Amino acid sequence: MIGEVGFCAAYRETIPPLPEGPEFGVALTPSVRGNGFAFEAATAALLWADSIWQERDTVCMSASTNAPALQLVGKLGYLQEGSGSYRDEPVVFMRRKGSKNTCF
């Protein structure tokens, strides 16, 4: 296994609270990063989400210093909605509008 991609309801204690919606996340083994695997897997997961949840938004959170993650979710259609902290570290909150006709 080289990583995971998917949705959860983690209910993490962020300040302020993470916006509502299914939380999207990606985690890859460091040795395989930068090869497009995250984008490929995330695209499939979001197409699935759009087919199931249709117009329901999804949210995600990233460390504000994690430039690769912020670039990836930007390519996937996530837009910054706010910022805050998680475990005393600065984070960025993002939202992606659900769609019946997703096109990347």
C-alpha positions in Angstrom: 0.0 0.0 0.0 1.3 3.4 -0.9 -1.3 5.6 0.8 -4.9 6.4 1.5 -7.5 8.8 0.1 -11.1 9.2 1.3 -13.6 11.0 3.4 -14.3 10.9 7.1 -16.1 12.7 10.0 -13.1 13.1 12.3 -14.6 15.8 14.6 -11.2 17.2 15.3 -10.9 20.0 17.8 -9.8 22.8 15.6 -10.1 26.5 16.5 -12.4 27.7 15.1 -14.3 24.4 14.3 -13.7 22.9 10.9 -16.5 23.8 8.5 -19.3 21.2 8.3 -19.2 18.6 5.6 -17.5 15.3 4.8 -13.8 15.8 5.4 -11.5 14.8 2.5 -8.0 13.6 3.1 -5.0 12.2 1.3 -1.9 10.5 2.8 0.9 9.0 0.8 4.2 7.3 1.7 6.9 9.9 1.3 8.8 7.8 -1.3 6.0 7.9 -3.8 5.0 11.6 -3.5 5.4 13.8 -6.6 4.3 11.1 -9.1 0.7 12.1 -9.6 -0.7 9.2 -7.5 -2.5 11.6 -5.1 -4.2 13.5 -7.8 -5.3 10.4 -9.6 -6.7 8.8 -6.5 -8.2 12.0 -5.2 -9.9 12.6 -8.6 -11.5 9.2 -8.5 -12.7 9.7 -4.9 -14.2 13.1 -5.7 -16.0 11.8 -8.8 -17.4 9.0 -6.5 -18.4 11.6 -3.9 -20.1 13.8 -6.5 -22.0 10.8 -7.9 -23.2 9.8 -4.4 -23.7 13.1 -2.6 -24.3 15.1 -5.8 -24.2 18.8 -4.8 -23.0 18.3 -1.2 -19.8 20.3 -0.4 -16.7 18.6 1.0 -14.1 20.2 3.3 -10.5 19.7 4.0 -7.8 21.0 6.3 -4.1 21.3 5.8 -1.1 22.8 7.7 -0.6 26.3 6.3 3.0 25.4 5.6 2.2 22.2 3.5 2.6 23.7 0.1 2.3 20.4 -1.8 -1.0 19.6 -0.1 -2.4 23.1 -0.7 -1.4 22.9 -4.4 -3.0 19.5 -4.7 -6.4 20.4 -3.2 -6.3 23.7 -5.2 -6.1 21.6 -8.4 -9.0 19.5 -7.1 -11.2 22.6 -6.8 -10.9 23.4 -3.1 -10.9 27.0 -2.1 -9.7 28.5 1.1 -12.5 29.3 3.5 -10.7 30.3 6.5 -7.8 29.5 8.8 -7.3 28.5 12.4 -5.3 26.1 14.5 -5.1 22.4 15.2 -3.0 21.1 18.1 -1.5 24.7 18.4 -0.3 24.6 14.7 -1.7 27.0 12.0 -4.0 25.3 9.5 -6.1 26.3 6.5 -9.7 25.3 6.0 -10.9 24.7 2.4 -14.2 23.8 0.8 -15.1 22.2 -2.6 -18.5 22.7 -4.0 -20.2 19.4 -4.9 -21.3 19.0 -8.4 -23.4 16.7 -10.6 -21.0 17.3 -13.5 -17.5 17.4 -12.1 -14.8 18.2 -14.6 -11.1 18.5 -13.5 
